[in-house]
Amino acid sequence: MNEHTRSVIQHTFEASNEGRIHFGEVIGQLLSVQVESYHVDYRAGVATYYLPDGATLSLGFDKPEEPIAPAFNAAGVRAAILGAQQGRVMYPEFKRLTQRAGCAGYTVWITGKHVSYYGRSGETHIERFPS
């Protein structure tokens, strides 16, 4: 992975975690350096970015202040997604809301244009990118 790609991923990660950019901007910036997917593990406090050539970059973040809810609530996850899509919810709040809804992590499939959210027992919710 070249330094420019690493820098764009790091900057995007920081801006998102600080609530300075929306999800659409995250996707646009990551696409500009050919990130094809990324995985966020709330429990481990790690986001891992994947490039088509097999290169990866893992970046750490603070683990949840509150425990992740034991039961997965797909409606709660969907409500957090809707708030983010409408620009009312930035990423720091999105993390809290989805964790309260039992989301343990998710994978953003940029090239597949969807996100797979999962609970602690393997429950899933698939959200397609808006058109």
ZAVEXMI-442231 format. One record per residue (C-alpha): residue in three letters; x, y, z. Coordinates in steps of 0.2 Angstrom, whole numbers, padded with zeros to 4 digits. Each point is the difference from the previous one (the first is absolute). Layout:
! residues N
ATOM  resn     xx     yy     zz
ATOM   ALA      X      Y      Z
...
***
This chain:
! residues 131
ATOM  resn     xx     yy     zz
ATOM   MET   0000   0000   0000
ATOM   ASN   0007   0017  -0005
ATOM   GLU   0001   0015   0012
ATOM   HIS  -0013   0010  -0009
ATOM   THR  -0013  -0015   0002
ATOM   ARG   0005  -0002   0018
ATOM   SER  -0002   0019   0003
ATOM   VAL  -0017   0001  -0008
ATOM   ILE  -0007  -0015   0010
ATOM   GLN   0008   0007   0016
ATOM   HIS  -0008   0017  -0003
ATOM   THR  -0017  -0007  -0005
ATOM   PHE   0000  -0011   0016
ATOM   GLU   0004   0015   0011
ATOM   ALA  -0012   0012  -0008
ATOM   SER  -0014  -0013   0001
ATOM   ASN   0004  -0005   0018
ATOM   GLU   0000   0018   0005
ATOM   GLY  -0017   0003  -0009
ATOM   ARG   0007   0012  -0012
ATOM   ILE  -0006  -0009  -0016
ATOM   HIS  -0015  -0010  -0005
ATOM   PHE   0000  -0018  -0007
ATOM   GLY  -0002   0005  -0018
ATOM   GLU   0016   0010   0002
ATOM   VAL   0009  -0015   0008
ATOM   ILE  -0005  -0011  -0014
ATOM   GLY   0006   0013  -0013
ATOM   GLN   0017   0003   0008
ATOM   LEU   0003  -0019   0002
ATOM   LEU  -0005  -0003  -0018
ATOM   SER   0012   0013  -0006
ATOM   VAL   0014  -0012   0007
ATOM   GLN  -0008  -0016  -0006
ATOM   VAL  -0006  -0007   0017
ATOM   GLU  -0012  -0014  -0004
ATOM   SER  -0006  -0003   0017
ATOM   TYR   0003   0003   0019
ATOM   HIS  -0005  -0009   0016
ATOM   VAL  -0004   0008   0016
ATOM   ASP   0001  -0011   0016
ATOM   TYR  -0008   0010   0015
ATOM   ARG   0006  -0013   0013
ATOM   ALA   0018   0001  -0006
ATOM   GLY   0000   0018  -0004
ATOM   VAL   0008  -0003  -0017
ATOM   ALA  -0005   0006  -0018
ATOM   THR   0009  -0010  -0014
ATOM   TYR   0001   0007  -0017
ATOM   TYR   0002  -0012  -0015
ATOM   LEU   0008   0004  -0017
ATOM   PRO  -0002  -0011  -0016
ATOM   ASP   0018  -0005   0000
ATOM   GLY  -0002  -0008   0017
ATOM   ALA   0008   0015   0010
ATOM   THR  -0009   0004   0016
ATOM   LEU   0001   0014   0013
ATOM   SER  -0007  -0002   0018
ATOM   LEU  -0003   0015   0011
ATOM   GLY  -0006   0000   0018
ATOM   PHE  -0013   0010   0008
ATOM   ASP  -0008   0001   0018
ATOM   LYS  -0010  -0015   0005
ATOM   PRO  -0018   0004   0005
ATOM   GLU  -0003   0009   0016
ATOM   GLU  -0016  -0011   0003
ATOM   PRO  -0001  -0018  -0003
ATOM   ILE  -0007  -0006  -0017
ATOM   ALA  -0018  -0005   0003
ATOM   PRO  -0001  -0019   0000
ATOM   ALA  -0015  -0001  -0011
ATOM   PHE   0001   0006  -0018
ATOM   ASN  -0014   0012  -0005
ATOM   ALA   0000   0002  -0019
ATOM   ALA  -0013   0014   0002
ATOM   GLY   0011   0010   0011
ATOM   VAL   0015  -0002  -0012
ATOM   ARG  -0011   0005  -0014
ATOM   ALA  -0006   0016   0009
ATOM   ALA   0018   0005   0003
ATOM   ILE   0004  -0003  -0019
ATOM   LEU  -0015   0011  -0004
ATOM   GLY   0006   0014   0011
ATOM   ALA   0017  -0001  -0008
ATOM   GLN  -0007   0000  -0017
ATOM   GLN  -0011   0015   0004
ATOM   GLY   0015   0009   0007
ATOM   ARG  -0006   0001   0018
ATOM   VAL   0012  -0013   0007
ATOM   MET   0018   0001  -0002
ATOM   TYR   0012  -0015   0003
ATOM   PRO   0004   0002   0019
ATOM   GLU  -0019   0000   0004
ATOM   PHE  -0003  -0014  -0014
ATOM   LYS   0012  -0011   0009
ATOM   ARG  -0009   0002   0017
ATOM   LEU  -0017  -0002  -0008
ATOM   THR   0005  -0016  -0009
ATOM   GLN   0009  -0007   0015
ATOM   ARG  -0015   0003   0011
ATOM   ALA  -0010  -0010  -0014
ATOM   GLY   0012  -0015   0003
ATOM   CYS   0011   0003  -0015
ATOM   ALA   0017  -0007   0003
ATOM   GLY   0008   0005  -0017
ATOM   TYR  -0003   0002  -0018
ATOM   THR   0008  -0001  -0017
ATOM   VAL  -0002   0013  -0013
ATOM   TRP   0001  -0008  -0017
ATOM   ILE   0004   0015  -0011
ATOM   THR   0001  -0009  -0016
ATOM   GLY  -0015  -0010   0004
ATOM   LYS  -0010   0016   0006
ATOM   HIS  -0006  -0007   0016
ATOM   VAL   0004  -0002   0019
ATOM   SER  -0002  -0015   0010
ATOM   TYR  -0004   0003   0018
ATOM   TYR   0002  -0014   0013
ATOM   GLY  -0005  -0004   0018
ATOM   ARG   0009  -0009   0013
ATOM   SER  -0009  -0017  -0005
ATOM   GLY   0003   0002  -0018
ATOM   GLU  -0017   0009  -0004
ATOM   THR   0002   0011  -0016
ATOM   HIS  -0008   0015  -0008
ATOM   ILE   0005   0004  -0018
ATOM   GLU  -0002   0018  -0005
ATOM   ARG   0002   0005  -0019
ATOM   PHE   0008   0017  -0004
ATOM   PRO  -0014   0012  -0005
ATOM   SER  -0002   0004  -0018
***
